[in-house]
Amino acid sequence: NNNSTYYYILSGDKYGLFAINNLGELSLASAILNQTCDDYFELIILISSLSKSYCRTNISIIRSPNWSYFICPIMPIEWMIEEESPIDTEIGSIKDVLLMINNNSHLVELINMQLIGNSDTQLFHFNSSTGLLTSKSRLDYEQKHIYSFFITLEPNQLHCSFPIVIKLININDNAIKLDSKSLIYNLNENNLIPFYIGRIKLIDIDQLFLFEYKFYLRNFSSQISIDATTGSIILL
């Protein structure tokens, strides 16, 4: 049949992945595609016939990502930061975490990251391209010490969203104060001595170094004593 047409792959199939039949139907002929990382193939096809005529054409093949290989975090991503850290302090990179759990897969470069807003997200800046999370204000442990929100990944076929948890590290940034209510006492006369009057109390908002403080009378008194450890006031 002088009208028979034949098709040949001249170049572009460096792994031997594709095949083409005499009907011009191109197919995937090898299972090793999943072992390659190429996302684009440019094949040159030779078309010839018995009549000695021939031509060439280019075929472009774009490989769609196989998202079934992507690993979505199953546990919250947690970071810790000291309270009162400067604005724009780097907290962590979501992209780095995804690269780590996905063994540096090229799929991580193809995803989009979206921050699901809530009241906590107003205090942070999220770069959806780099996945970098930074602070937008100086965070105070005594005001709030745990922040959380969700990140969702696109494309939607990933079905991947996970929580981010940021915990503040408490530092001793508030001065110890005397509780004024523990400094004034009314006594009746003729109490049996020694008589327990009360105890001096400290207000330590940070609650970090209370055990280091001791109590002493500035001026010696033969009528009053203060326990150095507990702050108890005794009438002698």
Phi, psi and omega in degrees: 000110183290350180266003181296139181240140182236146182236137181224142173271111182278317184202169178099348181253068187291341180259357184067041185273334192243159176219150178225135181261181184285358172265000181082015181273121181266134182221162175275121187250001183222148180269003184274007178304321182292347179267357179254162180244006180291134179258354186214135177231134178242106182261140172254120183254130173263128178245121182226163178220169181291345180278012177075358178274149178205163175206168179237151175216153178258139176235126178259132179238119178256124183275124177281140180299141176266090186291349179294343179273351183281135180258118178270136178303133180258350178242154176301143172273119185246137174229155177237143180216142178292139174299156179062021174293152182300155174300145182073017173294131178287125181264316179175167180243116178294324180299319179297321178295316180296320177296322181294312184282345178255017175054044178059032180298142177294345180297330181298327180289346185262353185269159171247141181247133180235136178270124177273114190287143168209189183296331181287327185293341180295342183266001184227154174248131181239122176269108186290343179277313182266343182077013183276133180248127179229164181272146177253356180206168176276114187274137184250121181301320183290339177276316178193138185241358176224130177236144181211149176196176185246148171245135175242145183251145175242149013287164187296335182293351175291328184051050187234118170215151185205154181276147170250130179239126179243121181249133179273143175266123182288131175237161183276078185250004179240133182292144175290136180235152173276134176287111184300333180292341182262011183250352182237126181224146174251127183240145170274152178283167177064037174281145175290137181249152357292144185237128179281119182270314183169191182226133176287131182245145177254147173254108179243095184299321182285333179055046182248316190234030182300325186291348182274350185269140177234157185249135178218149171282132178294318179244139181297142177221137177273354183252337184234138171228152179234128176290124186297330184270313186266341184079012180290137181257126184239130173274123184268000000 
